Amino acid sequence: MIANIFEILHREFIYVWYYFEVQLRQILPYFLMGIVIGSIKHLPFFDILGLNTFIISLLIDAFSLKL
């Protein structure tokens, strides 16, 4: 009886682990890209040269995002 409960909990743990791993794999690249774009956007050097929009448009085209 107790062994059966542990077996069920083990299967559920594996299912939850796999679910969150898949979610993380799908979301992480876009999350990191947002951090990079946000960091580039706020650099004074790029703002002075007017390269903000150029670099961001290149990144958006590279990842083919529709904003």
C-alpha positions as CSV (number, residue, x, y, z in Angstrom):
1,M,0.0,0.0,0.0
2,I,2.7,2.5,1.1
3,A,5.0,1.4,-1.8
4,N,2.1,2.1,-4.2
5,I,1.7,5.6,-2.9
6,F,5.4,6.3,-3.3
7,E,5.3,5.0,-6.8
8,I,2.4,7.3,-7.7
9,L,4.2,10.3,-6.1
10,H,7.3,9.4,-8.0
11,R,5.5,9.3,-11.3
12,E,3.8,12.7,-10.6
13,F,7.1,14.2,-9.7
14,I,8.6,13.1,-13.0
15,Y,5.6,14.5,-14.8
16,V,5.8,17.9,-13.1
17,W,9.6,18.0,-13.6
18,Y,9.2,17.3,-17.4
19,Y,6.4,19.9,-17.7
20,F,8.4,22.7,-16.2
21,E,11.5,21.7,-18.1
22,V,9.6,22.0,-21.4
23,Q,8.2,25.4,-20.3
24,L,11.6,26.7,-19.4
25,R,13.1,25.5,-22.7
26,Q,10.4,27.4,-24.6
27,I,10.5,30.6,-22.6
28,L,14.2,31.0,-21.7
29,P,15.5,32.2,-25.1
30,Y,12.9,34.9,-25.4
31,F,13.5,36.0,-21.8
32,L,17.2,36.3,-22.4
33,M,16.7,38.1,-25.6
34,G,14.5,40.6,-23.8
35,I,17.2,41.2,-21.2
36,V,19.8,41.8,-24.0
37,I,17.6,44.2,-25.9
38,G,16.6,46.0,-22.8
39,S,20.3,46.4,-21.8
40,I,21.3,47.6,-25.2
41,K,18.4,50.1,-25.4
42,H,19.6,51.8,-22.2
43,L,23.2,52.2,-23.1
44,P,24.1,56.0,-23.5
45,F,26.6,55.2,-26.2
46,F,24.0,53.8,-28.5
47,D,21.5,56.5,-27.7
48,I,24.0,59.3,-28.6
49,L,24.7,57.7,-32.0
50,G,21.1,56.9,-32.6
51,L,21.8,53.2,-33.0
52,N,19.1,52.1,-30.6
53,T,16.4,51.6,-33.2
54,F,18.8,50.2,-35.7
55,I,20.2,47.5,-33.4
56,I,16.8,46.7,-32.0
57,S,15.3,46.3,-35.5
58,L,18.2,44.0,-36.4
59,L,17.6,41.9,-33.4
60,I,13.9,41.8,-34.1
61,D,14.5,40.8,-37.8
62,A,17.1,38.2,-36.7
63,F,14.5,36.5,-34.4
64,S,11.6,37.3,-36.8
65,L,9.4,38.6,-34.1
66,K,6.2,40.3,-34.8
67,L,5.7,43.2,-32.4
